[in-house]
Amino acid sequence: MGVVIIDGSTVRDFVADEEQFNKSADEKFAEMDLNHDGVLSRSELRKAFESFRLIETHFGVDVATPQEELTNLYDSIFERFDCDKSGTVDLEEFRAEMKKIMLAIADGLGSSPIQMALDDDSLLKLAADLEASKNR
């Protein structure tokens, strides 16, 4: 875990650096592809998003979320990633959706720098690290 100062331009610059962004997204994809078949199944994508505990906690405190609500959420995430409706998410689909997510985060951050604690292997932390390496 690392503490960084980040704003929307940091994230946009990371996404614009196609080589670095694709390398990072590809590494995330490979981590999520548990059976190493080159695509993400519904269960693999769900397992990865469950590990983020996006709606199972509120400011670090566990909350009871009905299983049906969680299933609906994770199904909708999968449908969003599975652009061609093949039943799996390939690398290009994953990159495209991660790019959209990162740009949405950039829009949300805006131009005012904020301090954040981020996991060392998160895409946002990688974006901050890339910017820091350019400023050295």
ZIURUR-V744568 format. One record per residue. N is the residue number from 1. BURIAL is 1 if it has 9 or more other C-alpha atoms within 8 Angstrom, else 0. Layout:
# ZIURUR-V744568
n = [N | N]
burial = [BURIAL | BURIAL]
This chain:
# ZIURUR-V744568
n = [1 | 2 | 3 | 4 | 5 | 6 | 7 | 8 | 9 | 10 | 11 | 12 | 13 | 14 | 15 | 16 | 17 | 18 | 19 | 20 | 21 | 22 | 23 | 24 | 25 | 26 | 27 | 28 | 29 | 30 | 31 | 32 | 33 | 34 | 35 | 36 | 37 | 38 | 39 | 40 | 41 | 42 | 43 | 44 | 45 | 46 | 47 | 48 | 49 | 50 | 51 | 52 | 53 | 54 | 55 | 56 | 57 | 58 | 59 | 60 | 61 | 62 | 63 | 64 | 65 | 66 | 67 | 68 | 69 | 70 | 71 | 72 | 73 | 74 | 75 | 76 | 77 | 78 | 79 | 80 | 81 | 82 | 83 | 84 | 85 | 86 | 87 | 88 | 89 | 90 | 91 | 92 | 93 | 94 | 95 | 96 | 97 | 98 | 99 | 100 | 101 | 102 | 103 | 104 | 105 | 106 | 107 | 108 | 109 | 110 | 111 | 112 | 113 | 114 | 115 | 116 | 117 | 118 | 119 | 120 | 121 | 122 | 123 | 124 | 125 | 126 | 127 | 128 | 129 | 130 | 131 | 132 | 133 | 134 | 135 | 136]
burial = [0 | 0 | 0 | 1 | 1 | 1 | 1 | 1 | 1 | 1 | 1 | 1 | 1 | 1 | 1 | 0 | 0 | 0 | 0 | 1 | 1 | 1 | 0 | 1 | 1 | 1 | 0 | 0 | 1 | 1 | 0 | 1 | 1 | 0 | 0 | 0 | 0 | 0 | 1 | 1 | 1 | 1 | 0 | 1 | 1 | 1 | 0 | 1 | 1 | 0 | 0 | 0 | 0 | 0 | 0 | 1 | 1 | 0 | 0 | 0 | 0 | 0 | 0 | 0 | 0 | 0 | 0 | 0 | 0 | 1 | 0 | 0 | 0 | 1 | 1 | 0 | 0 | 1 | 1 | 0 | 1 | 1 | 1 | 0 | 0 | 0 | 0 | 1 | 1 | 1 | 1 | 0 | 1 | 1 | 1 | 0 | 1 | 1 | 1 | 0 | 0 | 1 | 1 | 0 | 1 | 1 | 0 | 0 | 1 | 1 | 0 | 0 | 1 | 0 | 0 | 0 | 0 | 1 | 0 | 0 | 0 | 0 | 0 | 0 | 1 | 1 | 1 | 1 | 0 | 1 | 1 | 0 | 0 | 0 | 0 | 0]
